Amino acid sequence: MTDTFELEKAIRVKGLTKKVVAVSLGLSEQGFLLKLNNKNEFKASEIQLLCEILECSKDIFFQIE
């Protein structure tokens, strides 16, 4: 489960918008929001790219409820 709060924080720290991040991943903004809000899961390749873009830890994507 993705830690939505930490991922949104990482996006803000980088000065990016969710739309820009979505496009960078090849997703629609709606598709990205579904993943961000844990309605759909991120693919491994998307996690890798997000970590590179945001310079964040993969731990954000592996939270236990």
N, CA, C, O and CB atoms as a CASP TS submission, in Angstrom:
PFRMAT TS
TARGET T0000
AUTHOR 0000-0000-0000
METHOD Language model
MODEL 1
PARENT N/A
ATOM      1  N   MET     1       0.846  -1.177   0.000  1.00  0.00           N
ATOM      2  CA  MET     1       0.000   0.000   0.000  1.00  0.00           C
ATOM      3  C   MET     1       0.896   1.247   0.000  1.00  0.00           C
ATOM      4  O   MET     1       1.849   1.345   0.774  1.00  0.00           O
ATOM      5  CB  MET     1      -0.965  -0.006   1.229  1.00  0.00           C
ATOM      6  N   THR     2       0.577   2.165  -0.859  1.00  0.00           N
ATOM      7  CA  THR     2       1.339   3.404  -0.986  1.00  0.00           C
ATOM      8  C   THR     2       1.005   4.356   0.152  1.00  0.00           C
ATOM      9  O   THR     2      -0.160   4.520   0.516  1.00  0.00           O
ATOM     10  CB  THR     2       1.060   4.074  -2.338  1.00  0.00           C
ATOM     11  N   ASP     3       2.031   4.979   0.707  1.00  0.00           N
ATOM     12  CA  ASP     3       1.831   6.020   1.722  1.00  0.00           C
ATOM     13  C   ASP     3       1.525   7.312   0.964  1.00  0.00           C
ATOM     14  O   ASP     3       2.429   8.049   0.572  1.00  0.00           O
ATOM     15  CB  ASP     3       3.108   6.183   2.673  1.00  0.00           C
ATOM     16  N   THR     4       0.246   7.567   0.770  1.00  0.00           N
ATOM     17  CA  THR     4      -0.211   8.701  -0.029  1.00  0.00           C
ATOM     18  C   THR     4       0.341  10.022   0.480  1.00  0.00           C
ATOM     19  O   THR     4       0.783  10.858  -0.308  1.00  0.00           O
ATOM     20  CB  THR     4      -1.721   8.753  -0.041  1.00  0.00           C
ATOM     21  N   PHE     5       0.318  10.213   1.789  1.00  0.00           N
ATOM     22  CA  PHE     5       0.799  11.467   2.377  1.00  0.00           C
ATOM     23  C   PHE     5       2.268  11.699   2.018  1.00  0.00           C
ATOM     24  O   PHE     5       2.635  12.794   1.593  1.00  0.00           O
ATOM     25  CB  PHE     5       0.620  11.451   3.913  1.00  0.00           C
ATOM     26  N   GLU     6       3.098  10.689   2.183  1.00  0.00           N
ATOM     27  CA  GLU     6       4.533  10.839   1.911  1.00  0.00           C
ATOM     28  C   GLU     6       4.807  11.031   0.423  1.00  0.00           C
ATOM     29  O   GLU     6       5.704  11.789   0.054  1.00  0.00           O
ATOM     30  CB  GLU     6       5.299   9.621   2.424  1.00  0.00           C
ATOM     31  N   LEU     7       4.052  10.359  -0.425  1.00  0.00           N
ATOM     32  CA  LEU     7       4.254  10.521  -1.858  1.00  0.00           C
ATOM     33  C   LEU     7       3.840  11.921  -2.312  1.00  0.00           C
ATOM     34  O   LEU     7       4.541  12.551  -3.103  1.00  0.00           O
ATOM     35  CB  LEU     7       3.466   9.457  -2.631  1.00  0.00           C
ATOM     36  N   GLU     8       2.715  12.402  -1.819  1.00  0.00           N
ATOM     37  CA  GLU     8       2.291  13.767  -2.159  1.00  0.00           C
ATOM     38  C   GLU     8       3.306  14.789  -1.638  1.00  0.00           C
ATOM     39  O   GLU     8       3.579  15.789  -2.302  1.00  0.00           O
ATOM     40  CB  GLU     8       0.885  14.062  -1.575  1.00  0.00           C
ATOM     41  N   LYS     9       3.854  14.540  -0.467  1.00  0.00           N
ATOM     42  CA  LYS     9       4.871  15.426   0.108  1.00  0.00           C
ATOM     43  C   LYS     9       6.123  15.447  -0.780  1.00  0.00           C
ATOM     44  O   LYS     9       6.682  16.513  -1.039  1.00  0.00           O
ATOM     45  CB  LYS     9       5.238  14.972   1.549  1.00  0.00           C
ATOM     46  N   ALA    10       6.556  14.284  -1.241  1.00  0.00           N
ATOM     47  CA  ALA    10       7.733  14.202  -2.114  1.00  0.00           C
ATOM     48  C   ALA    10       7.499  14.952  -3.427  1.00  0.00           C
ATOM     49  O   ALA    10       8.410  15.591  -3.953  1.00  0.00           O
ATOM     50  CB  ALA    10       8.083  12.730  -2.405  1.00  0.00           C
ATOM     51  N   ILE    11       6.281  14.873  -3.947  1.00  0.00           N
ATOM     52  CA  ILE    11       5.939  15.597  -5.184  1.00  0.00           C
ATOM     53  C   ILE    11       6.021  17.102  -4.939  1.00  0.00           C
ATOM     54  O   ILE    11       6.576  17.831  -5.760  1.00  0.00           O
ATOM     55  CB  ILE    11       4.515  15.204  -5.684  1.00  0.00           C
ATOM     56  N   ARG    12       5.474  17.570  -3.822  1.00  0.00           N
ATOM     57  CA  ARG    12       5.510  19.005  -3.492  1.00  0.00           C
ATOM     58  C   ARG    12       6.936  19.497  -3.275  1.00  0.00           C
ATOM     59  O   ARG    12       7.298  20.580  -3.735  1.00  0.00           O
ATOM     60  CB  ARG    12       4.673  19.284  -2.241  1.00  0.00           C
ATOM     61  N   VAL    13       7.746  18.703  -2.575  1.00  0.00           N
ATOM     62  CA  VAL    13       9.135  19.094  -2.297  1.00  0.00           C
ATOM     63  C   VAL    13       9.901  19.316  -3.603  1.00  0.00           C
ATOM     64  O   VAL    13      10.736  20.216  -3.694  1.00  0.00           O
ATOM     65  CB  VAL    13       9.844  18.015  -1.438  1.00  0.00           C
ATOM     66  N   LYS    14       9.613  18.497  -4.603  1.00  0.00           N
ATOM     67  CA  LYS    14      10.273  18.640  -5.903  1.00  0.00           C
ATOM     68  C   LYS    14       9.674  19.772  -6.736  1.00  0.00           C
ATOM     69  O   LYS    14      10.196  20.099  -7.803  1.00  0.00           O
ATOM     70  CB  LYS    14      10.183  17.334  -6.675  1.00  0.00           C
ATOM     71  N   GLY    15       8.587  20.370  -6.259  1.00  0.00           N
ATOM     72  CA  GLY    15       7.956  21.467  -6.983  1.00  0.00           C
ATOM     73  C   GLY    15       7.186  21.015  -8.207  1.00  0.00           C
ATOM     74  O   GLY    15       7.008  21.780  -9.155  1.00  0.00           O
ATOM     75  N   LEU    16       6.731  19.770  -8.187  1.00  0.00           N
ATOM     76  CA  LEU    16       6.001  19.215  -9.322  1.00  0.00           C
ATOM     77  C   LEU    16       4.503  19.177  -9.025  1.00  0.00           C
ATOM     78  O   LEU    16       4.073  19.317  -7.880  1.00  0.00           O
ATOM     79  CB  LEU    16       6.517  17.803  -9.658  1.00  0.00           C
ATOM     80  N   THR    17       3.735  18.988 -10.072  1.00  0.00           N
ATOM     81  CA  THR    17       2.299  18.785  -9.909  1.00  0.00           C
ATOM     82  C   THR    17       2.003  17.306 -10.165  1.00  0.00           C
ATOM     83  O   THR    17       2.807  16.595 -10.768  1.00  0.00           O
ATOM     84  CB  THR    17       1.473  19.712 -10.880  1.00  0.00           C
ATOM     85  N   LYS    18       0.863  16.866  -9.706  1.00  0.00           N
ATOM     86  CA  LYS    18       0.456  15.477  -9.939  1.00  0.00           C
ATOM     87  C   LYS    18       0.292  15.220 -11.430  1.00  0.00           C
ATOM     88  O   LYS    18       0.590  14.127 -11.913  1.00  0.00           O
ATOM     89  CB  LYS    18      -0.858  15.158  -9.194  1.00  0.00           C
ATOM     90  N   LYS    19      -0.176  16.217 -12.150  1.00  0.00           N
ATOM     91  CA  LYS    19      -0.356  16.063 -13.592  1.00  0.00           C
ATOM     92  C   LYS    19       0.985  15.848 -14.287  1.00  0.00           C
ATOM     93  O   LYS    19       1.095  14.986 -15.158  1.00  0.00           O
ATOM     94  CB  LYS    19      -1.064  17.292 -14.178  1.00  0.00           C
ATOM     95  N   VAL    20       1.994  16.613 -13.918  1.00  0.00           N
ATOM     96  CA  VAL    20       3.329  16.471 -14.512  1.00  0.00           C
ATOM     97  C   VAL    20       3.899  15.088 -14.201  1.00  0.00           C
ATOM     98  O   VAL    20       4.488  14.441 -15.067  1.00  0.00           O
ATOM     99  CB  VAL    20       4.284  17.579 -13.989  1.00  0.00           C
ATOM    100  N   VAL    21       3.720  14.649 -12.974  1.00  0.00           N
ATOM    101  CA  VAL    21       4.210  13.320 -12.587  1.00  0.00           C
ATOM    102  C   VAL    21       3.474  12.247 -13.384  1.00  0.00           C
ATOM    103  O   VAL    21       4.092  11.302 -13.875  1.00  0.00           O
ATOM    104  CB  VAL    21       4.029  13.084 -11.061  1.00  0.00           C
ATOM    105  N   ALA    22       2.166  12.388 -13.510  1.00  0.00           N
ATOM    106  CA  ALA    22       1.373  11.418 -14.266  1.00  0.00           C
ATOM    107  C   ALA    22       1.882  11.311 -15.704  1.00  0.00           C
ATOM    108  O   ALA    22       2.087  10.208 -16.209  1.00  0.00           O
ATOM    109  CB  ALA    22      -0.117  11.813 -14.256  1.00  0.00           C
ATOM    110  N   VAL    23       2.082  12.438 -16.352  1.00  0.00           N
ATOM    111  CA  VAL    23       2.566  12.448 -17.738  1.00  0.00           C
ATOM    112  C   VAL    23       3.949  11.808 -17.816  1.00  0.00           C
ATOM    113  O   VAL    23       4.239  11.079 -18.764  1.00  0.00           O
ATOM    114  CB  VAL    23       2.611  13.895 -18.295  1.00  0.00           C
ATOM    115  N   SER    24       4.798  12.071 -16.838  1.00  0.00           N
ATOM    116  CA  SER    24       6.138  11.481 -16.811  1.00  0.00           C
ATOM    117  C   SER    24       6.090   9.958 -16.741  1.00  0.00           C
ATOM    118  O   SER    24       6.988   9.274 -17.232  1.00  0.00           O
ATOM    119  CB  SER    24       6.925  12.024 -15.628  1.00  0.00           C
ATOM    120  N   LEU    25       5.027   9.438 -16.123  1.00  0.00           N
ATOM    121  CA  LEU    25       4.856   7.991 -15.994  1.00  0.00           C
ATOM    122  C   LEU    25       4.078   7.393 -17.169  1.00  0.00           C
ATOM    123  O   LEU    25       3.920   6.176 -17.261  1.00  0.00           O
ATOM    124  CB  LEU    25       4.145   7.668 -14.690  1.00  0.00           C
ATOM    125  N   GLY    26       3.598   8.251 -18.056  1.00  0.00           N
ATOM    126  CA  GLY    26       2.800   7.772 -19.172  1.00  0.00           C
ATOM    127  C   GLY    26       1.373   7.437 -18.777  1.00  0.00           C
ATOM    128  O   GLY    26       0.715   6.617 -19.418  1.00  0.00           O
ATOM    129  N   LEU    27       0.900   8.079 -17.715  1.00  0.00           N
ATOM    130  CA  LEU    27      -0.453   7.851 -17.208  1.00  0.00           C
ATOM    131  C   LEU    27      -1.298   9.101 -17.391  1.00  0.00           C
ATOM    132  O   LEU    27      -0.778  10.209 -17.525  1.00  0.00           O
ATOM    133  CB  LEU    27      -0.420   7.439 -15.724  1.00  0.00           C
ATOM    134  N   SER    28      -2.606   8.902 -17.394  1.00  0.00           N
ATOM    135  CA  SER    28      -3.496  10.058 -17.328  1.00  0.00           C
ATOM    136  C   SER    28      -3.473  10.555 -15.883  1.00  0.00           C
ATOM    137  O   SER    28      -3.075   9.829 -14.972  1.00  0.00           O
ATOM    138  CB  SER    28      -4.968   9.695 -17.797  1.00  0.00           C
ATOM    139  N   GLU    29      -3.901  11.790 -15.689  1.00  0.00           N
ATOM    140  CA  GLU    29      -3.946  12.313 -14.319  1.00  0.00           C
ATOM    141  C   GLU    29      -4.893  11.461 -13.474  1.00  0.00           C
ATOM    142  O   GLU    29      -4.592  11.165 -12.318  1.00  0.00           O
ATOM    143  CB  GLU    29      -4.398  13.805 -14.309  1.00  0.00           C
ATOM    144  N   GLN    30      -6.026  11.066 -14.039  1.00  0.00           N
ATOM    145  CA  GLN    30      -6.991  10.229 -13.311  1.00  0.00           C
ATOM    146  C   GLN    30      -6.386   8.870 -12.959  1.00  0.00           C
ATOM    147  O   GLN    30      -6.576   8.372 -11.849  1.00  0.00           O
ATOM    148  CB  GLN    30      -8.270  10.034 -14.147  1.00  0.00           C
ATOM    149  N   GLY    31      -5.664   8.278 -13.895  1.00  0.00           N
ATOM    150  CA  GLY    31      -5.009   6.993 -13.649  1.00  0.00           C
ATOM    151  C   GLY    31      -3.988   7.095 -12.532  1.00  0.00           C
ATOM    152  O   GLY    31      -3.890   6.203 -11.688  1.00  0.00           O
ATOM    153  N   PHE    32      -3.225   8.184 -12.525  1.00  0.00           N
ATOM    154  CA  PHE    32      -2.236   8.395 -11.465  1.00  0.00           C
ATOM    155  C   PHE    32      -2.922   8.578 -10.116  1.00  0.00           C
ATOM    156  O   PHE    32      -2.466   8.037  -9.108  1.00  0.00           O
ATOM    157  CB  PHE    32      -1.355   9.618 -11.782  1.00  0.00           C
ATOM    158  N   LEU    33      -4.010   9.333 -10.091  1.00  0.00           N
ATOM    159  CA  LEU    33      -4.724   9.559  -8.829  1.00  0.00           C
ATOM    160  C   LEU    33      -5.298   8.261  -8.271  1.00  0.00           C
ATOM    161  O   LEU    33      -5.324   8.072  -7.055  1.00  0.00           O
ATOM    162  CB  LEU    33      -5.847  10.579  -9.030  1.00  0.00           C
ATOM    163  N   LEU    34      -5.751   7.377  -9.132  1.00  0.00           N
ATOM    164  CA  LEU    34      -6.245   6.076  -8.664  1.00  0.00           C
ATOM    165  C   LEU    34      -5.131   5.295  -7.971  1.00  0.00           C
ATOM    166  O   LEU    34      -5.361   4.646  -6.950  1.00  0.00           O
ATOM    167  CB  LEU    34      -6.814   5.256  -9.843  1.00  0.00           C
ATOM    168  N   LYS    35      -3.946   5.360  -8.520  1.00  0.00           N
ATOM    169  CA  LYS    35      -2.804   4.662  -7.911  1.00  0.00           C
ATOM    170  C   LYS    35      -2.348   5.373  -6.641  1.00  0.00           C
ATOM    171  O   LYS    35      -2.028   4.727  -5.643  1.00  0.00           O
ATOM    172  CB  LYS    35      -1.633   4.564  -8.910  1.00  0.00           C
ATOM    173  N   LEU    36      -2.319   6.673  -6.679  1.00  0.00           N
ATOM    174  CA  LEU    36      -1.917   7.467  -5.521  1.00  0.00           C
ATOM    175  C   LEU    36      -2.829   7.192  -4.325  1.00  0.00           C
ATOM    176  O   LEU    36      -2.373   7.143  -3.183  1.00  0.00           O
ATOM    177  CB  LEU    36      -1.934   8.963  -5.866  1.00  0.00           C
ATOM    178  N   ASN    37      -4.115   7.014  -4.600  1.00  0.00           N
ATOM    179  CA  ASN    37      -5.100   6.794  -3.534  1.00  0.00           C
ATOM    180  C   ASN    37      -5.383   5.320  -3.277  1.00  0.00           C
ATOM    181  O   ASN    37      -6.398   4.971  -2.674  1.00  0.00           O
ATOM    182  CB  ASN    37      -6.390   7.494  -3.879  1.00  0.00           C
ATOM    183  N   ASN    38      -4.480   4.456  -3.735  1.00  0.00           N
ATOM    184  CA  ASN    38      -4.539   3.019  -3.466  1.00  0.00           C
ATOM    185  C   ASN    38      -5.778   2.315  -4.017  1.00  0.00           C
ATOM    186  O   ASN    38      -6.221   1.308  -3.465  1.00  0.00           O
ATOM    187  CB  ASN    38      -4.475   2.796  -2.001  1.00  0.00           C
ATOM    188  N   LYS    39      -6.329   2.840  -5.092  1.00  0.00           N
ATOM    189  CA  LYS    39      -7.438   2.163  -5.776  1.00  0.00           C
ATOM    190  C   LYS    39      -6.870   1.169  -6.794  1.00  0.00           C
ATOM    191  O   LYS    39      -7.476   0.129  -7.052  1.00  0.00           O
ATOM    192  CB  LYS    39      -8.381   3.201  -6.482  1.00  0.00           C
ATOM    193  N   ASN    40      -5.717   1.487  -7.366  1.00  0.00           N
ATOM    194  CA  ASN    40      -4.957   0.613  -8.263  1.00  0.00           C
ATOM    195  C   ASN    40      -3.521   0.592  -7.760  1.00  0.00           C
ATOM    196  O   ASN    40      -3.096   1.502  -7.048  1.00  0.00           O
ATOM    197  CB  ASN    40      -5.035   1.102  -9.767  1.00  0.00           C
ATOM    198  N   GLU    41      -2.770  -0.446  -8.127  1.00  0.00           N
ATOM    199  CA  GLU    41      -1.381  -0.558  -7.682  1.00  0.00           C
ATOM    200  C   GLU    41      -0.418  -0.005  -8.730  1.00  0.00           C
ATOM    201  O   GLU    41      -0.660  -0.091  -9.934  1.00  0.00           O
ATOM    202  CB  GLU    41      -1.038  -2.019  -7.373  1.00  0.00           C
ATOM    203  N   PHE    42       0.680   0.564  -8.234  1.00  0.00           N
ATOM    204  CA  PHE    42       1.756   0.999  -9.123  1.00  0.00           C
ATOM    205  C   PHE    42       2.490  -0.224  -9.637  1.00  0.00           C
ATOM    206  O   PHE    42       2.678  -1.193  -8.901  1.00  0.00           O
ATOM    207  CB  PHE    42       2.734   1.966  -8.396  1.00  0.00           C
ATOM    208  N   LYS    43       2.909  -0.186 -10.901  1.00  0.00           N
ATOM    209  CA  LYS    43       3.764  -1.226 -11.468  1.00  0.00           C
ATOM    210  C   LYS    43       5.178  -0.996 -10.959  1.00  0.00           C
ATOM    211  O   LYS    43       5.528   0.117 -10.568  1.00  0.00           O
ATOM    212  CB  LYS    43       3.717  -1.219 -13.037  1.00  0.00           C
ATOM    213  N   ALA    44       5.990  -2.044 -10.963  1.00  0.00           N
ATOM    214  CA  ALA    44       7.383  -1.935 -10.515  1.00  0.00           C
ATOM    215  C   ALA    44       8.133  -0.875 -11.323  1.00  0.00           C
ATOM    216  O   ALA    44       8.924  -0.117 -10.761  1.00  0.00           O
ATOM    217  CB  ALA    44       8.098  -3.297 -10.636  1.00  0.00           C
ATOM    218  N   SER    45       7.894  -0.817 -12.627  1.00  0.00           N
ATOM    219  CA  SER    45       8.578   0.164 -13.469  1.00  0.00           C
ATOM    220  C   SER    45       8.160   1.589 -13.103  1.00  0.00           C
ATOM    221  O   SER    45       8.972   2.510 -13.185  1.00  0.00           O
ATOM    222  CB  SER    45       8.284  -0.109 -14.952  1.00  0.00           C
ATOM    223  N   GLU    46       6.909   1.777 -12.704  1.00  0.00           N
ATOM    224  CA  GLU    46       6.435   3.104 -12.296  1.00  0.00           C
ATOM    225  C   GLU    46       7.063   3.512 -10.968  1.00  0.00           C
ATOM    226  O   GLU    46       7.428   4.671 -10.774  1.00  0.00           O
ATOM    227  CB  GLU    46       4.896   3.121 -12.183  1.00  0.00           C
ATOM    228  N   ILE    47       7.185   2.552 -10.059  1.00  0.00           N
ATOM    229  CA  ILE    47       7.823   2.835  -8.768  1.00  0.00           C
ATOM    230  C   ILE    47       9.272   3.250  -8.989  1.00  0.00           C
ATOM    231  O   ILE    47       9.743   4.222  -8.398  1.00  0.00           O
ATOM    232  CB  ILE    47       7.750   1.598  -7.831  1.00  0.00           C
ATOM    233  N   GLN    48       9.975   2.511  -9.839  1.00  0.00           N
ATOM    234  CA  GLN    48      11.373   2.826 -10.130  1.00  0.00           C
ATOM    235  C   GLN    48      11.509   4.241 -10.697  1.00  0.00           C
ATOM    236  O   GLN    48      12.356   5.013 -10.248  1.00  0.00           O
ATOM    237  CB  GLN    48      11.958   1.801 -11.116  1.00  0.00           C
ATOM    238  N   LEU    49      10.686   4.572 -11.668  1.00  0.00           N
ATOM    239  CA  LEU    49      10.748   5.889 -12.296  1.00  0.00           C
ATOM    240  C   LEU    49      10.372   6.996 -11.309  1.00  0.00           C
ATOM    241  O   LEU    49      11.013   8.046 -11.283  1.00  0.00           O
ATOM    242  CB  LEU    49       9.822   5.937 -13.515  1.00  0.00           C
ATOM    243  N   LEU    50       9.347   6.767 -10.505  1.00  0.00           N
ATOM    244  CA  LEU    50       8.956   7.765  -9.491  1.00  0.00           C
ATOM    245  C   LEU    50      10.087   8.019  -8.508  1.00  0.00           C
ATOM    246  O   LEU    50      10.362   9.165  -8.153  1.00  0.00           O
ATOM    247  CB  LEU    50       7.701   7.303  -8.731  1.00  0.00           C
ATOM    248  N   CYS    51      10.740   6.958  -8.069  1.00  0.00           N
ATOM    249  CA  CYS    51      11.857   7.122  -7.126  1.00  0.00           C
ATOM    250  C   CYS    51      13.005   7.908  -7.746  1.00  0.00           C
ATOM    251  O   CYS    51      13.681   8.668  -7.053  1.00  0.00           O
ATOM    252  CB  CYS    51      12.363   5.756  -6.656  1.00  0.00           C
ATOM    253  N   GLU    52      13.229   7.735  -9.032  1.00  0.00           N
ATOM    254  CA  GLU    52      14.267   8.497  -9.718  1.00  0.00           C
ATOM    255  C   GLU    52      13.855   9.966  -9.850  1.00  0.00           C
ATOM    256  O   GLU    52      14.653  10.866  -9.586  1.00  0.00           O
ATOM    257  CB  GLU    52      14.550   7.892 -11.106  1.00  0.00           C
ATOM    258  N   ILE    53      12.619  10.200 -10.256  1.00  0.00           N
ATOM    259  CA  ILE    53      12.135  11.570 -10.444  1.00  0.00           C
ATOM    260  C   ILE    53      12.099  12.330  -9.119  1.00  0.00           C
ATOM    261  O   ILE    53      12.541  13.476  -9.035  1.00  0.00           O
ATOM    262  CB  ILE    53      10.738  11.559 -11.080  1.00  0.00           C
ATOM    263  N   LEU    54      11.566  11.674  -8.087  1.00  0.00           N
ATOM    264  CA  LEU    54      11.353  12.347  -6.803  1.00  0.00           C
ATOM    265  C   LEU    54      12.521  12.197  -5.834  1.00  0.00           C
ATOM    266  O   LEU    54      12.542  12.821  -4.772  1.00  0.00           O
ATOM    267  CB  LEU    54      10.109  11.817  -6.158  1.00  0.00           C
ATOM    268  N   GLU    55      13.491  11.365  -6.209  1.00  0.00           N
ATOM    269  CA  GLU    55      14.630  11.077  -5.329  1.00  0.00           C
ATOM    270  C   GLU    55      14.124  10.652  -3.950  1.00  0.00           C
ATOM    271  O   GLU    55      14.522  11.199  -2.922  1.00  0.00           O
ATOM    272  CB  GLU    55      15.564  12.317  -5.207  1.00  0.00           C
ATOM    273  N   CYS    56      13.238   9.665  -3.966  1.00  0.00           N
ATOM    274  CA  CYS    56      12.649   9.187  -2.718  1.00  0.00           C
ATOM    275  C   CYS    56      12.922   7.700  -2.544  1.00  0.00           C
ATOM    276  O   CYS    56      13.398   7.024  -3.456  1.00  0.00           O
ATOM    277  CB  CYS    56      11.134   9.461  -2.690  1.00  0.00           C
ATOM    278  N   SER    57      12.613   7.218  -1.367  1.00  0.00           N
ATOM    279  CA  SER    57      12.794   5.809  -1.037  1.00  0.00           C
ATOM    280  C   SER    57      11.618   4.985  -1.546  1.00  0.00           C
ATOM    281  O   SER    57      10.482   5.459  -1.586  1.00  0.00           O
ATOM    282  CB  SER    57      12.956   5.626   0.479  1.00  0.00           C
ATOM    283  N   LYS    58      11.902   3.766  -1.929  1.00  0.00           N
ATOM    284  CA  LYS    58      10.834   2.861  -2.358  1.00  0.00           C
ATOM    285  C   LYS    58       9.937   2.468  -1.189  1.00  0.00           C
ATOM    286  O   LYS    58       8.861   1.908  -1.398  1.00  0.00           O
ATOM    287  CB  LYS    58      11.427   1.607  -3.007  1.00  0.00           C
ATOM    288  N   ASP    59      10.363   2.753   0.029  1.00  0.00           N
ATOM    289  CA  ASP    59       9.566   2.420   1.214  1.00  0.00           C
ATOM    290  C   ASP    59       8.180   3.069   1.173  1.00  0.00           C
ATOM    291  O   ASP    59       7.231   2.541   1.753  1.00  0.00           O
ATOM    292  CB  ASP    59      10.304   2.857   2.480  1.00  0.00           C
ATOM    293  N   ILE    60       8.060   4.207   0.494  1.00  0.00           N
ATOM    294  CA  ILE    60       6.776   4.896   0.367  1.00  0.00           C
ATOM    295  C   ILE    60       5.723   3.971  -0.236  1.00  0.00           C
ATOM    296  O   ILE    60       4.537   4.095   0.070  1.00  0.00           O
ATOM    297  CB  ILE    60       6.926   6.162  -0.494  1.00  0.00           C
ATOM    298  N   PHE    61       6.150   3.050  -1.086  1.00  0.00           N
ATOM    299  CA  PHE    61       5.226   2.198  -1.825  1.00  0.00           C
ATOM    300  C   PHE    61       4.929   0.872  -1.151  1.00  0.00           C
ATOM    301  O   PHE    61       4.148   0.075  -1.670  1.00  0.00           O
ATOM    302  CB  PHE    61       5.768   1.939  -3.175  1.00  0.00           C
ATOM    303  N   PHE    62       5.538   0.629  -0.009  1.00  0.00           N
ATOM    304  CA  PHE    62       5.377  -0.666   0.637  1.00  0.00           C
ATOM    305  C   PHE    62       4.996  -0.526   2.097  1.00  0.00           C
ATOM    306  O   PHE    62       5.641  -1.099   2.975  1.00  0.00           O
ATOM    307  CB  PHE    62       6.646  -1.470   0.515  1.00  0.00           C
ATOM    308  N   GLN    63       3.951   0.234   2.353  1.00  0.00           N
ATOM    309  CA  GLN    63       3.459   0.445   3.713  1.00  0.00           C
ATOM    310  C   GLN    63       2.511  -0.690   4.086  1.00  0.00           C
ATOM    311  O   GLN    63       1.714  -1.144   3.266  1.00  0.00           O
ATOM    312  CB  GLN    63       2.748   1.823   3.841  1.00  0.00           C
ATOM    313  N   ILE    64       2.607  -1.131   5.310  1.00  0.00           N
ATOM    314  CA  ILE    64       1.701  -2.170   5.805  1.00  0.00           C
ATOM    315  C   ILE    64       0.587  -1.481   6.561  1.00  0.00           C
ATOM    316  O   ILE    64       0.830  -0.582   7.366  1.00  0.00           O
ATOM    317  CB  ILE    64       2.445  -3.210   6.716  1.00  0.00           C
ATOM    318  N   GLU    65      -0.638  -1.908   6.297  1.00  0.00           N
ATOM    319  CA  GLU    65      -1.804  -1.283   6.936  1.00  0.00           C
ATOM    320  C   GLU    65      -1.792  -1.475   8.420  1.00  0.00           C
ATOM    321  O   GLU    65      -2.701  -1.011   9.109  1.00  0.00           O
ATOM    322  CB  GLU    65      -3.084  -1.838   6.370  1.00  0.00           C
TER
END
